[in-house]
Amino acid sequence: EAGVVQSPRYKIIEKKQPVAFWCNPISGHNTLYWYLQNLGQGPELLIRYENEEAVDDSQLPKDRFSAERLKGVDSTLKIQPAELGDSAVYLCASSSGSGQGGGYNEQFFGPGTRLTVL
Amino acid sequence: GQQVMQIPQYQHVQEGEDFTTYCNSSTTLSNIQWYKQRPGGHPVFLIQLVKSGEVKKQKRLTFQFGEAKKNSSLHITATQTTDVGTYFCAGRRANDYKLSFGAGTTVTVRA
């Protein structure tokens, strides 16, 4: 089974430039997450999709960040314009469902995109 | 910010020794998950704990969920070089699907 695919793996841009990240989740996974991971920290949720609907984007800085998952499969995360503080690893994850009750399904992470803003 | 705290931040272990890393939340959790991230890699799911006082074992790894469901621990026996990496706990509060990750415990092993 193919894992979560992300591209590019690395991206170096100058500040104020736009950048986009792409994610292809595991086939059949209807829940997709974008996380930001700073060095020495755990992943922090940016946005969560259930199929094509963004059900939680409360942590997404909407002045410069946007995301879409038009057909409920692939997703893109965009930053425009990028700032120095956006340098981090952007992780995409997917799961087969958000679940109900006490247990939730495990999340499968992609390799991430390491963004460097100069 | 992180709602789940992990200690210690770094753990330097002699190969063959045991160690424990701890995860604490100020609020009651409905469940907790543990992930491992190898250097340069991405988080990989290890286990999920749901019940109060639950204990689960995976070979040399023992995971425990506290009785009050506010803390968890990961105990590794006879540490090996393959245990190197950062171990994250991630907690979810009741009626909230958001998973909050701790900052992780980074483990290095002296051969």
Chai-1 contact restraints between the chains, C-beta under 6 A:
chainA,res_idxA,chainB,res_idxB,connection_type,confidence,min_distance_angstrom,max_distance_angstrom,comment,restraint_id
A,Q41,B,A103,contact,1.0,0.0,6.0,A-B,restraint_1
A,G42,B,F88,contact,1.0,0.0,6.0,A-B,restraint_2
A,G42,B,F101,contact,1.0,0.0,6.0,A-B,restraint_3
A,G42,B,G102,contact,1.0,0.0,6.0,A-B,restraint_4
A,G42,B,A103,contact,1.0,0.0,6.0,A-B,restraint_5
A,G42,B,G104,contact,1.0,0.0,6.0,A-B,restraint_6
A,P43,B,F101,contact,1.0,0.0,6.0,A-B,restraint_7
A,L45,B,K98,contact,1.0,0.0,6.0,A-B,restraint_8
A,S98,B,Y97,contact,1.0,0.0,6.0,A-B,restraint_9
A,G102,B,S30,contact,1.0,0.0,6.0,A-B,restraint_10
A,G102,B,N31,contact,1.0,0.0,6.0,A-B,restraint_11
A,G102,B,V50,contact,1.0,0.0,6.0,A-B,restraint_12
A,G103,B,N31,contact,1.0,0.0,6.0,A-B,restraint_13
A,G103,B,V50,contact,1.0,0.0,6.0,A-B,restraint_14
A,E106,B,F45,contact,1.0,0.0,6.0,A-B,restraint_15
A,F109,B,H42,contact,1.0,0.0,6.0,A-B,restraint_16
A,F109,B,P43,contact,1.0,0.0,6.0,A-B,restraint_17
A,P111,B,H42,contact,1.0,0.0,6.0,A-B,restraint_18
A,G112,B,H42,contact,1.0,0.0,6.0,A-B,restraint_19
